[in-house]
Amino acid sequence: MNFNIVTDSTSDITQVDAREKNIQVVPLRILFEDGEYHDGINISTEEFYNKLESAKVLPQTSQPSPEDFFKIFEKAKNNDEAVLVITLSSSLSGTYQSATIAKNICEYEKIYIVDSQTVTLGLKVLVDYAISLRNDGKSIEETFEILEREKQNIRIFAAVDTLEYLKKGGRLSSAAALAGTLLNLKPIVKVQDGAVSMAAKARGTNNSYSKIKALIEEAGGIDETRPYTLGYTGSSSNLNQFATFIDKTYNLKNCPISAIGSTVGVHAGPGACGIAFFIKTTN
């Protein structure tokens, strides 16, 4: 039973990967001082970080318009095809709302919209899970119900390399950022229940990795039967050490690696690295 899968660019699935996976990715807009860009369309992740490092003012991200989704829905309606939409958390963006408005305008019943309650790497693993369910022959109704149930079991943990962007974004005071830099503090952020928050702090890179391991175990461990991924912001140079640590600790098979895009990258800055996974459950 085939159906269309649509997500947004905060999943950090590139347009090239989207074509290979047979899905569609709707871009968010990124507003820099010199103009507006469409995420992954006329600005790559690498170009975004180059601009971010030289930007005097942090860029803003803007949700897709209802029209961006309506065009996809109208085409599906004309072809009598079902559509499964998986958006980033509704508490972080109005993207879910834009998709819902478009569905109402389209007046087409075969559109199912999932508020993922996550973003970036977490959204990517949920989309990859949806693709695997589709490939296994699940119907769109079955896939929708499974995603709604399982999305709460996704966790993301990431170690931030610099406090500069948390300070620029107003999430950290200048005094706290300075003190943290002097102490070589590495904040560890998490995404859970639709929100991005501080999970822990560690002194130095190695300690931050150990803290991530502790947080993974505390969450319930990694379910290796479902999708997981590593990710990084900016250059992948920091990832090698983190990937080696994760490989030695968990021995994950063929672990995918993703460049983390603008939505989280604007706050974390370059040099962050993290992991997204489904926790082990008893059912």
URBEL-V324977 format. One record per run of one state. SS is the DSSP state (hx for helix, st for strand, lp for the rest). FROM is the first residue (numbers start at 1). TO is the last residue. If there is no record, write none. Layout:
BEGIN
ss={SS & SS}
from={FROM & FROM}
to={TO & TO}
END
This chain:
BEGIN
ss={lp & st & hx & lp & hx & lp & st & lp & st & lp & st & lp & st & lp & hx & lp & st & lp & hx & lp & st & lp & hx & lp & st & lp & hx & lp & hx & st & lp & hx & lp & hx & lp & st & lp & st & lp & hx & lp & st & lp & st & lp & hx & lp & st & lp & hx & lp & st & lp}
from={1 & 4 & 9 & 12 & 15 & 22 & 24 & 27 & 29 & 33 & 35 & 40 & 43 & 44 & 45 & 55 & 60 & 63 & 66 & 79 & 83 & 88 & 95 & 107 & 111 & 116 & 120 & 136 & 140 & 154 & 160 & 164 & 169 & 174 & 183 & 185 & 193 & 195 & 204 & 205 & 220 & 222 & 223 & 228 & 233 & 236 & 251 & 256 & 260 & 262 & 269 & 273 & 280}
to={3 & 8 & 11 & 14 & 21 & 23 & 26 & 28 & 32 & 34 & 39 & 42 & 43 & 44 & 54 & 59 & 62 & 65 & 78 & 82 & 87 & 94 & 106 & 110 & 115 & 119 & 135 & 139 & 153 & 159 & 163 & 168 & 173 & 182 & 184 & 192 & 194 & 203 & 204 & 219 & 221 & 222 & 227 & 232 & 235 & 250 & 255 & 259 & 261 & 268 & 272 & 279 & 283}
END
